[in-house]
Structure formats: structure tokens, C-alpha cells
Amino acid sequence: MTGGGAYGQDPQLRAGLKARGTGYALTVACSTRVWVDQGRTLVLADTVAECLPATAWQRQSAGPGAKGPRHYDWARIHIGAGT
């Protein structure tokens, strides 16, 4: 499942997806706390992003936009549902 910030900010939605075993990619604010280390450590999302090596990131197109191409940098990691 994919979703924007409104969905990513809902901890109950993230927890429900995890409980169902549904993979997801949701936009979250950098101040969102997420679980890492198999659910043992709670950290800010921006801290997680800052700790990833440059090789973890891939630039992907989100298609054309009104002001030209939309490219975003993505990194895939496994996290647990947090608040």
C-alpha cells in the first residue's frame, strides 16, 4: 500500500497494516517517531534518513508535474509500527 502524508501520520493505520502483514510506503513528517531494530528502538524519521548510506538512496520519477519532471530520492528500510 502507498499513501501520502495524511495516511502516514495515522499511527493506527500503520499499526493495522503491520498487524495484517501488509507492506506499505507512506509519507511521514521528519518528526514522526518510527521503530527500527526489529521494533526495539524508537527514533525520529529524519534521524533514520540521515544515518542511511548514500548507496541506500535511489532517485525515482514520480511522473511529470505541472512544473516539469518530479523526481524523489527513495530508500527502503524495514521499520515497525510506532507512534
Protein Blocks (a to p, Z undefined) as FASTA:
>chain_A
ZZdfklmmmmklmmmmmmnopacdddddfkbccdeehhiaccdfklmmmmpcfklpccdd
ebjafkbccddddddddddddZZ
